[in-house]
Structures are given as C-alpha cells and as structure tokens.
C-alpha cells in the first residue's frame, strides 16, 4: 500500500485549493460513455422482462430505466427517470452522505481522508464521491495520484452538465455488482428476481454495499461479510429515520442470496428475431449497437406464458402420435398488434428442432385460403352462401381434385362447401374467378412467399399448392375481421426503422402491394367488401365440423368464434385459424422436418389447441361482428337453388348480398316447359293440340349432376321426350349427354401393370335421363352401349383419338384427346 508523508499531505491540500479555484472550466467532459455496453433487453408491452442477452463483453448490463441518460457534452437528459427511493437513501448514506450538497468533490472528506491515511501510514480512505466514481467508471485507470486529480476535475465538470439524479443513475447503471453483473437493475434481477423498484430495504442495503467489494460474492464467507455490512447500513438507515424501528428487526433477518437467479426466457423466437437485427455479438458493427433502452414489444407477458403452457401440453399429447412441433400466434384485432408469439413447443427441444420458428416458416396452406376466394367470388357476383354449386368428379386439364372424404355430393350450397372444406367446388370456383386475379389478391394482401407465377401454381393453389407463414395467415384472417381491410401485423409498437420495421424484426418482408382496385385506408388495403367479409365470417361461425363433435361439445356455451382448419397434402401441416371481434388466433402443428404423419388431422390436432387458446383470452361478452349498415342489401333468390329468382322460380326468399357486388346469376336450373295434359310428352306450338297442353316448371340439373344424384338415391326431375311429330323441336335444347373424362385436348398418360402390360383408359360420361342408352365410338369404331352408369375401359394406342357418344334420340357429344404410353 502507498505510504503518505508530509509531502503527500501538502499535495492533497494543493489539489483541493486548485479545484476550488475553478480549474474545472478548462477540462471537457466529452460524451458520457462507459466501456460496458448495455445488454439487449426485450420486454412486453408493459415493460415486463421477456428476455435479456449478455452484452459483447459477456456481461449482464441493464439500464435502470427505459430512457438512456447518455448525452453529449453540454446537453442534459430530456427528463430524469426516478431512481427508487430506497436505493437513493441506502447508496448515498453508504457511499456519499453529502452527495446532494457538494459540487463533485467533498473538501471535508478529502481533508479527513488525508489525515486518516497519514495517521495509519497507508491508504485506508479515498474520499471518492459518487460523482468521482462515475468519472472513474467512464475511464477506468490505475489508482495513482495523477489519475485521482483527473477524476476530480472530471467530477466537477459532470456536476456542471448533469443533474444529481442523472449522475446517480450513471453510477447505479454502471457500478460492478460481482461476477459479470454490471448495474443495479441487472443485480436486482440476478440476485432477487425482481426490478430495482420492488426491492425491500434489506435488498436495497445489500446492493448499496456490494459495489464497494463486489468480489465478496464469489464465496459463501464473502456473502456473510456482505450480510454484516448490510446490517450495519440498515442500523444507520434506522438511526437516520429512513427505516422504521419496527421494520428493522425483520429487515435484519432477511437472508442474503446464495445463488444467482436466471433471467426469464419468454417468446425466445421473437427475441432471436430482434437480436439478429443488432447482429451477432452486438459489438460487431457500430450501426447495430444495441439500444440502451429496452426493446418494447407488443406481447402480453401473462398471455404469452399461458399460451406457451397450452402449446407445450398439447405438443406432449401429439408427440405420442409422432407429431412433435407446434406454434401459435394471438393478434389484437383492434390494433393489429401481436399479443402472443409461440414459435415452437419448446425452444430448448433440440431433438425436435425447437429453435426453428414456426411462426415465420412458410408452410403449405392447405385449405386455409378458401374463405378468401369465396369472399372475392361473392363480390364478383358468382354466388351467395345459399347458392348451389356443383360437386361432381371433375378434371381441369391434368389436375383432378378430390374431396377429403373421396366422395361427391352432386350439388352443395356454398355454405356447406366451405364448412366441409370441399376441394372440387373450390377448384371450380378458382377457375371461374380467375387464377391470376386470386394470385394478385394474395400478393396485395401481404403474402410474400409466392415465388411462382399464377400459371405455375395452377388450380392447386387453392388446395395448399402455395406456402405462407403463420404470421401471414393470421394477417389474412385479421383482414376478414377488419371488414376486408388488410394490413401488416405489429410486433414492436413504435419501430425505429419506420414503416415495415416491426415486420422486418420478425423476419417478414414488406408486402409488394400493387393492385389497381385496392383503396388506401388508415386500416390497410380494402381488398374484400365489408359485406362479403361478414357473410364469410357468419359461415365460418358454424360450429359443425366433421370429426370434431367432442371438442365443440366441450366448448359449447363459449363466445362465438369463426374458424377454419386446413391439412396440407401428405398430412405434413395441420392448421387452425380463428377470429372474433377482439382476437385472431392461429395455430400450426406438424413436424419441422416436413415429414408427413397419417395421424395428423387439422380438426383433431390443431382445432383443440385453437379452442384452448381462445378459451383463456379476455373476452367482451358474446359480441359478434356487426357490418356497416350499408354493407349488405336484400336480394330475392330462388329458395331451392340460391340463385337470383327467375321467372320460372315459384318459391322465392330473400337473402343479404354485398351492396356493391355484381348481381348473382338468374337460376339456371328451373325451366318452364309445355307438356301434354298427362305430362308424358313435351310440346310446342308446332305440335300441341288446343286444350291438350299446359305449362309446368321442372328443376333440371346438368347431366353429370343428375346422374350422380340418381346414383345417390335421390329423385331427379327429367324432361319428357317431345311428342311424336315434334322430333326436331328439341335440337336447340342443351344436349343431355356429356363426356366427363377426358377433357378436350387432354394428355392421357397410360402406365404399365406389374406384368408390363399397358393399362386401360376408363372413359366416363353422364346423361340427364335415367333410362337413356348411350352408344360409344372411338375413332369411328363402335365399343358398345351403356345404360344408367356410363363408362367404358378401353386399351388405346399412342396418338390422337376422338371419342363420340350418341344417345337413342340422336344427341351427340364429342371429345378429342391424346394418349401417350409410359416406357
């Protein structure tokens, strides 16, 4: 230790006098910077900790308040964040009793220290004020007399520039607290698991004495010494009147911590997205310097923890079936802010890729895009929820969609097609609406993962042929809840990178929106009418879903929820998306490896997870969507078919339609015809006899629909034949015979059987009349006749072929196609 003599005393007195004379005016403080950078701190919307990362020096260093106190020379903090009162009292009483009264140097303390050091023959007191310690923390240097003078001069300058509260915060934010802990906030969390504002008197006293000897935290004996120092300070606080005498004994009995507590690790996938914004090992780039203030997200810590527990529980159950991964997202519809972000079932589950972010990973959408296609088609005037659309075996070029149950209904309402998620009607609607138009809608709404052209996706686009992330799909469904207005979701309330920055923090690219018919709005892009959105949400509110009766029975009585499930091809992805006026919820289950699983059914695997998440969310009663008063208008429909009522529709009803939508087509199935009195023949002006005819209405379906309905045992109206003598009168009517397969110009590939022989091609047709006979010709060669069910399996050679069908009344259907043989 350095020994002091009379010469040292004289120098000390000289320094004090020189400082008092104002030499500090010649010294510049410069920008207040410390060698330690802050840790990246991520909080929820209310400032509660989600995750904390070590800084580039492997330290825990947290700011005491959200606002940084660092300012350039000559500037002051915009406002001083309040330091907890207990810390102020304890730290000042222990470190610097005159802190709020001196100008950076305490001359009396200097004189006292010099006298004491001379008397002891060694340095036992340094007379450092809190301001001088801040100066040393800014530029740590060996403890020499010269450096001591520099600290004093800098302390005086600090006092001229900053308030006492700011200087105290400098000290508390950068003082050492043992090990790799820097700053009182980090120490409070690491030792007591709470913010500094919640400390007890005993805890505040312990942290007040700790920076004086931070190395004592390394051993249990050191902690006992710290306990003694703490208790001594508690007695002084009580004597000074800061601590009640009755509160002193319990404070003295409080234990000291024996281990460090871990920081919380909530929403780790979102935290990793934010961390990557600032680069790995944050000091790599000055541009990516981490913020001194915590990064505040839109998440709700309480909801986040509860949903993480729900996802973990369901994943444990699903893992027994070989389904190991799950993700969930909850969005506040009013603000578009994400409240819950669960990227996987467990971030630490390395065996099953738990660090993969299931929220931002693009996956096959399954049937989740169908509601948007049906809403767009409603705005286009194609149909309304009660309209009948065809559900028959169909081929669209080389694409032959099949329904999930591999069956066909013949005709279904739009409502039933969407509730049951039928694939064949959806493919037909997409072909009618326009593949490019729908592709353009998805891009305009914010789907960024469409890397192919509309033509390359083809009609399978509506059945899961494209990929999207859970974040993007939640954005789409929130658009329905917002009345057809589509906007990006927010993860950071006020993003420093400007518009789109919050999305980029979560790995989302800004949407390339370029739609001529989309209107700008403060709520986003208007791409679907509020009326169509309301009609689709009402359909999706239908609680009937095949295979999930048990779950909905247990859910009965809860507020209404519009929801849709989807399973991707190969049973690789199970989705469930749900919305009500307050919330949009999205869940995904599957395997990050992309491996399919026969047990994966979205209704049984993803649906229950969706319900459980919805059940724990705060709700405002049974409120439901209320469209604007001018969003829907009544139209008169044919009750049997759901099309606009025509002159042949006797039974009509009224239904709501989007107000600016094109008119729904007039009913194409009801036909008024003239028949003989006994209704055995059709007649017209060429062959009726006065008084022996009447006008009747028949419901006549297309041939393939009529044949399928008959095969299902349903009675179907048929047109009677024309009365003899009027044989040529029906030449203008639609042909009752139709070829179902192959399509015109189709390329038919014929594989080999196991024995190497080529397989036969099954040609299919339909006839509107149940008793009609159909004659088959291929390339003018007769191949027999069929009744009731019309199909023929033929062995065809490579090349072009022409199929001709003729019924007994001479009606004809013709189709040309090409056959190629697989080698």
WOMOZI-V300878 format. One record per residue. RES is the residue in one letter. PHI is phi as a letter, one per 30 degrees, with the letter a starting at -180 (NA if undefined). PSI is psi in radians with two decimals (* if undefined). Layout:
RES/PHI/PSI
RES/PHI/PSI
This chain:
X/NA/2.60
X/d/2.31
X/c/2.46
X/c/2.61
X/b/-2.94
X/d/-0.57
X/d/-0.69
X/d/-0.66
X/d/-0.74
X/d/-0.72
X/d/-0.72
X/d/-0.78
X/d/-0.67
X/d/-0.75
X/d/-0.77
X/d/-0.79
X/d/-0.70
X/d/-0.74
X/d/-0.75
X/d/-0.46
X/d/-0.16
X/j/0.50
X/d/-0.24
X/d/-0.40
X/d/-0.37
X/d/-0.04
X/c/2.34
X/c/2.36
X/d/-0.69
X/i/-3.09
X/d/2.39
X/d/1.82
X/b/2.60
X/b/2.66
X/d/-0.43
X/c/2.34
X/c/2.69
X/d/2.62
X/d/2.69
X/d/2.04
X/c/2.21
X/c/2.23
X/b/2.96
X/d/-3.01
X/d/-0.39
X/c/0.16
X/i/0.13
X/d/2.47
X/d/2.32
X/c/-0.89
X/a/2.57
X/b/2.39
X/c/2.54
X/e/2.56
X/d/-3.02
X/d/-0.16
X/c/0.32
X/h/0.71
X/c/2.66
X/c/1.94
X/b/1.88
X/b/2.45
X/d/2.61
X/d/-0.53
X/b/2.96
X/d/-0.58
X/d/2.39
X/d/2.52
X/c/-0.04
X/d/2.24
X/b/2.74
X/d/2.94
X/d/2.44
X/i/0.00
X/c/2.75
X/c/2.78
X/e/2.57
X/e/-0.71
X/a/2.60
X/d/2.17
X/d/2.42
X/d/2.26
X/d/2.36
X/e/2.34
X/e/-0.67
X/d/-0.68
X/d/-0.70
X/e/-0.87
X/d/-0.83
X/d/-0.79
X/d/-0.80
X/d/-0.71
X/d/-0.60
X/d/-0.73
X/c/-0.63
X/a/1.53
X/d/-0.46
X/c/0.34
X/e/-0.77
X/d/0.08
X/b/-0.41
X/c/3.03
X/c/0.56
X/j/-0.47
X/b/2.38
X/c/1.71
X/e/-0.69
X/d/-0.70
X/d/-0.62
X/d/-0.84
X/d/-0.72
X/d/-0.72
X/d/-0.74
X/d/-0.80
X/d/-0.78
X/d/-0.73
X/d/-0.67
X/d/-0.72
X/d/-0.67
X/d/-0.28
X/i/0.21
X/a/2.95
X/d/1.93
X/c/-0.16
X/b/2.37
X/c/-0.18
X/h/0.44
X/d/2.22
X/d/2.97
X/d/-0.66
X/d/-0.72
X/d/-0.62
X/d/-0.62
X/d/-0.75
X/d/-0.68
X/d/-0.65
X/d/-0.53
X/d/-0.74
X/b/1.41
X/d/2.26
X/b/2.84
X/e/2.61
X/d/1.49
X/c/2.92
X/e/-0.73
X/d/-0.77
X/d/-0.53
X/d/-0.70
X/d/-0.74
X/d/-0.70
X/d/-0.73
X/d/-0.79
X/d/-0.76
X/d/-0.62
X/d/-0.73
X/d/-0.73
X/d/-0.70
X/e/-0.70
X/d/-0.49
X/d/-0.47
X/c/-0.65
X/c/2.70
X/d/2.85
X/d/-0.69
X/d/-0.70
X/d/-0.71
X/d/-0.70
X/d/-0.67
X/d/-0.66
X/e/-0.82
X/d/-0.88
X/d/-0.51
X/d/-0.34
X/b/0.06
X/d/2.60
X/d/2.45
X/b/0.46
X/j/2.39
X/i/-2.27
X/c/0.50
X/c/2.13
X/b/2.23
X/j/2.55
X/d/-0.52
X/d/-0.80
X/d/-0.70
X/d/-0.71
X/d/-0.74
X/d/-0.73
X/d/-0.60
X/c/-0.53
X/b/-0.12
X/i/0.54
X/a/2.79
X/d/2.79
X/d/-0.49
X/d/-0.25
X/c/0.17
X/d/2.57
X/d/3.04
X/d/-0.71
X/d/-0.70
X/d/-0.71
X/d/-0.68
X/d/-0.70
X/d/-0.76
X/d/-0.37
X/d/-0.65
X/d/-0.34
X/d/-0.76
X/d/-0.37
X/d/-0.58
X/b/1.26
X/d/-0.36
X/d/-0.27
X/d/-0.30
X/d/-0.11
X/d/-0.38
X/b/2.80
X/d/-0.59
X/d/-0.64
X/d/-0.70
X/d/-0.62
X/d/-0.64
X/d/-0.67
X/d/-0.62
X/d/-0.77
X/d/-0.75
X/d/-0.72
X/d/-0.82
X/d/-0.62
X/d/-0.71
X/d/-0.65
X/d/-0.70
X/d/-0.73
X/d/-0.69
X/d/-0.67
X/d/-0.73
X/d/-0.55
X/d/-0.10
X/i/0.13
X/d/-0.50
X/c/2.19
X/e/2.52
X/d/-0.58
X/d/-0.43
X/d/-0.18
X/d/-0.87
X/e/-0.81
X/d/-0.62
X/d/-0.69
X/d/-0.47
X/d/-0.20
X/d/2.35
X/d/2.78
X/c/2.64
X/d/2.52
X/c/-0.23
X/b/2.80
X/d/2.52
X/c/2.49
X/d/2.64
X/d/2.67
X/d/2.73
X/b/1.11
X/c/2.65
X/h/0.91
X/d/-0.53
X/d/-0.74
X/d/-0.69
X/e/-0.70
X/d/-0.64
X/d/-0.75
X/d/-0.72
X/e/-0.69
X/d/-0.37
X/d/-0.58
X/c/0.12
X/i/2.77
X/d/2.48
X/h/1.40
X/e/-0.41
X/d/0.02
X/d/-0.49
X/b/2.29
X/d/-0.53
X/d/-0.52
X/c/0.39
X/e/2.26
X/d/2.61
X/d/2.52
X/d/-0.59
X/d/2.59
X/d/2.59
X/d/1.99
X/c/2.13
X/c/3.13
X/c/0.00
X/d/2.76
X/c/1.97
X/e/-0.77
X/d/-0.84
X/d/-0.68
X/e/-0.85
X/d/-0.72
X/d/-0.72
X/d/-0.62
X/e/-0.72
X/d/-0.72
X/d/-0.79
X/d/-0.73
X/d/-0.74
X/d/-0.86
X/d/-0.65
X/d/-0.63
X/d/-0.71
X/d/-0.80
X/d/-0.51
X/d/-0.44
X/d/-0.33
X/c/0.14
X/i/0.23
X/c/1.87
X/c/-0.23
X/b/2.65
X/a/2.70
X/b/2.72
X/a/2.65
X/b/2.42
X/b/2.27
X/b/2.37
X/d/1.98
X/d/-0.58
X/d/-0.76
X/c/-0.29
X/i/0.27
X/c/2.43
X/d/2.18
X/c/-0.47
X/b/2.34
X/b/1.73
X/c/1.85
X/d/-0.45
X/a/3.05
X/d/-0.48
X/a/2.02
X/e/-0.51
X/d/0.03
X/d/1.36
X/d/-0.50
X/d/-0.45
X/b/0.51
X/i/0.68
X/d/-0.35
X/d/-0.11
X/d/2.40
X/c/1.78
X/d/-0.18
X/d/-0.64
X/c/-0.06
X/d/2.16
X/d/2.36
X/b/2.76
X/e/2.29
X/d/-0.16
X/h/-2.33
X/c/0.33
X/d/-0.30
X/d/-0.15
X/e/-0.76
X/e/-0.60
X/d/-0.64
X/d/-0.78
X/d/-0.65
X/d/-0.75
X/d/-0.69
X/d/-0.57
X/d/-0.77
X/d/-0.48
X/d/-0.09
X/i/0.27
X/d/-0.65
X/a/3.13
X/b/3.00
X/e/-0.54
X/d/0.00
X/d/2.41
X/d/2.32
X/b/2.74
X/d/2.44
X/b/1.42
X/b/2.77
X/e/2.19
X/b/2.65
X/b/2.28
X/c/1.59
X/i/-2.16
X/d/0.00
X/c/2.14
X/b/1.61
X/d/2.70
X/b/2.57
X/d/2.77
X/e/-0.62
X/c/0.11
X/i/0.22
X/c/3.09
X/b/2.55
X/c/-0.22
X/i/-1.21
X/b/2.40
X/b/2.70
X/d/2.78
X/e/-0.70
X/e/-0.85
X/d/-0.65
X/d/-0.65
X/d/-0.74
X/d/-0.72
X/d/-0.02
X/h/0.88
X/d/2.38
X/d/-0.69
X/d/-0.86
X/e/-0.66
X/d/-0.73
X/d/-0.70
X/d/-0.68
X/d/-0.72
X/d/-0.72
X/d/-0.70
X/d/-0.74
X/d/-0.70
X/k/2.05
X/d/-0.77
X/d/-0.68
X/d/-0.75
X/d/-0.68
X/d/-0.73
X/d/-0.66
X/e/-0.81
X/d/-0.72
X/d/-0.74
X/d/-0.56
X/d/-0.27
X/k/0.10
X/d/2.06
X/c/-0.05
X/c/0.22
X/d/1.67
X/c/0.03
X/c/2.87
X/d/2.88
X/e/-0.71
X/d/-0.65
X/d/-0.60
X/d/-0.74
X/i/-2.96
X/d/-0.44
X/e/-0.19
X/e/-0.69
X/d/-0.21
X/c/0.24
X/j/0.23
X/d/-0.28
X/c/2.90
X/c/2.61
X/a/2.78
X/c/2.85
X/d/-0.63
X/d/-0.76
X/d/-0.69
X/d/-0.66
X/d/-0.64
X/d/-0.73
X/d/-0.84
X/d/-0.57
X/d/-0.54
X/d/-0.70
X/d/-0.77
X/d/-0.39
X/c/0.27
X/i/0.50
X/j/0.16
X/c/2.20
X/c/2.24
X/b/2.73
X/d/2.64
X/d/2.71
X/c/2.34
X/c/-0.37
X/b/2.12
X/e/-0.89
X/b/1.67
X/d/2.28
X/d/-0.28
X/d/0.11
X/i/-2.91
X/e/2.30
X/i/-0.20
X/d/-0.70
X/d/-0.67
X/d/-0.69
X/d/-0.51
X/d/-0.46
X/c/0.26
X/i/0.17
X/c/2.29
X/d/2.52
X/e/2.46
X/d/2.44
X/d/1.54
X/c/2.08
X/a/1.32
X/b/2.13
X/d/-0.52
X/c/0.13
X/c/2.40
X/c/2.41
X/d/2.50
X/a/2.68
X/d/-0.32
X/c/-0.03
X/k/-2.76
X/c/2.25
X/d/1.79
X/c/-0.37
X/b/2.50
X/d/2.64
X/e/-0.59
X/d/-0.82
X/d/-0.66
X/d/-0.76
X/d/-0.72
X/d/-0.71
X/d/-0.73
X/d/-0.62
X/d/-0.65
X/d/-0.81
X/d/-0.24
X/d/-0.28
X/e/2.07
X/d/-0.17
X/d/2.08
X/b/2.28
X/e/2.25
X/i/-0.01
X/b/0.48
X/e/-0.69
X/e/-0.77
X/d/-0.65
X/d/-0.51
X/d/-0.70
X/d/-0.36
X/c/-0.19
X/e/2.47
X/j/-0.19
X/d/2.85
X/e/2.68
X/d/2.66
X/b/2.26
X/d/2.20
X/b/2.72
X/b/2.40
X/c/2.89
X/a/2.38
X/b/2.24
X/d/2.89
X/d/2.39
X/i/0.10
X/h/0.91
X/c/-0.45
X/b/2.31
X/c/2.13
X/c/2.69
X/a/2.15
X/b/2.35
X/b/2.60
X/b/2.55
X/b/-3.13
X/e/-0.46
X/c/-0.70
X/b/2.61
X/c/2.23
X/b/2.34
X/b/2.35
X/b/2.63
X/b/2.44
X/b/2.64
X/l/-2.70
X/b/2.26
X/d/-0.36
X/d/-0.24
X/i/0.10
X/d/2.30
X/d/2.84
X/b/2.14
X/d/-0.32
X/d/-0.17
X/d/1.93
X/b/2.16
X/e/-0.69
X/d/-0.59
X/c/-0.46
X/c/-0.80
X/d/-0.61
X/e/-0.91
X/e/-0.62
X/d/-0.73
X/e/-0.81
X/d/-0.74
X/d/-0.65
X/d/-0.78
X/d/-0.60
X/d/-0.56
X/c/-0.08
X/d/2.52
X/d/2.46
X/b/2.61
X/c/1.28
X/i/-2.56
X/c/0.58
X/e/2.51
X/b/2.94
X/d/2.33
X/c/1.84
X/d/2.77
X/e/2.61
X/d/-0.42
X/c/0.31
X/d/-0.47
X/b/2.62
X/b/2.52
X/d/2.45
X/b/2.66
X/c/2.19
X/c/2.75
X/d/2.16
X/d/-0.61
X/d/-0.56
X/c/-0.30
X/i/0.08
X/d/2.95
X/d/2.32
X/d/2.25
X/c/-3.12
X/d/-0.34
X/c/-0.02
X/c/1.87
X/d/-0.63
X/c/1.97
X/b/2.88
X/b/3.04
X/c/2.50
X/b/2.83
X/d/2.46
X/b/2.66
X/e/2.36
X/d/-0.62
X/c/0.22
X/d/2.71
X/d/2.68
X/d/2.45
X/d/2.49
X/e/2.66
X/d/2.56
X/e/2.08
X/d/-0.07
X/c/-0.52
X/d/2.25
X/b/2.36
X/c/2.23
X/b/2.85
X/c/2.34
X/b/2.88
X/d/2.90
X/e/-0.65
X/d/0.06
X/i/0.36
X/d/-0.35
X/b/2.65
X/d/2.60
X/b/2.89
X/b/-2.96
X/d/-0.26
X/d/-0.37
X/b/0.03
X/d/2.75
X/c/2.33
X/e/2.27
X/i/-0.11
X/c/0.54
X/b/2.84
X/a/2.87
X/c/2.26
X/b/2.85
X/c/2.34
X/b/2.57
X/c/1.74
X/c/2.03
X/c/2.81
X/e/2.71
X/e/-0.82
X/d/-0.53
X/d/-0.81
X/d/-0.75
X/d/-0.73
X/d/-0.71
X/d/-0.68
X/d/-0.70
X/d/-0.45
X/d/0.06
X/i/0.23
X/c/2.54
X/d/2.34
X/b/2.32
X/d/2.48
X/b/2.59
X/d/2.24
X/d/2.73
X/d/2.78
X/d/2.60
X/d/2.42
X/e/2.37
X/j/-0.24
X/c/0.49
X/e/-0.60
X/d/0.00
X/d/-0.34
X/c/0.25
X/d/-0.43
X/d/-0.16
X/d/2.70
X/e/2.45
X/d/2.29
X/d/-0.19
X/c/2.39
X/b/2.45
X/d/2.19
X/c/-0.72
X/b/2.37
X/d/2.96
X/d/2.83
X/d/2.22
X/i/0.20
X/d/2.61
X/c/1.99
X/c/2.07
X/c/2.26
X/c/1.99
X/d/3.00
X/c/2.65
X/d/3.10
X/d/-0.48
X/d/0.07
X/j/-0.17
X/d/2.58
X/d/2.51
X/d/2.83
X/d/2.74
X/c/2.23
X/c/2.01
X/c/2.39
X/b/2.57
X/b/3.01
X/b/2.64
X/b/2.45
X/d/-0.46
X/c/2.28
X/d/-0.56
X/c/0.10
X/d/2.64
X/c/2.37
X/c/2.27
X/c/2.34
X/c/2.28
X/b/2.28
X/b/2.06
X/h/0.75
X/i/0.15
X/c/2.20
X/d/2.33
X/b/0.52
X/j/-3.06
X/b/2.76
X/b/2.68
X/b/2.66
X/i/-1.37
X/c/2.26
X/c/1.79
X/a/2.68
X/b/2.32
X/c/2.06
X/b/2.60
X/c/2.00
X/c/2.58
X/d/2.89
X/d/2.45
X/k/-3.04
X/d/2.49
X/b/2.66
X/b/2.11
X/c/2.24
X/b/2.24
X/c/2.38
X/b/2.31
X/c/3.14
X/d/-0.27
X/c/0.09
X/j/0.02
X/d/2.51
X/b/2.55
X/b/2.48
X/b/2.46
X/b/2.37
X/c/2.33
X/b/2.91
X/c/2.35
X/c/2.31
X/b/2.53
X/c/2.27
X/d/2.22
X/d/*
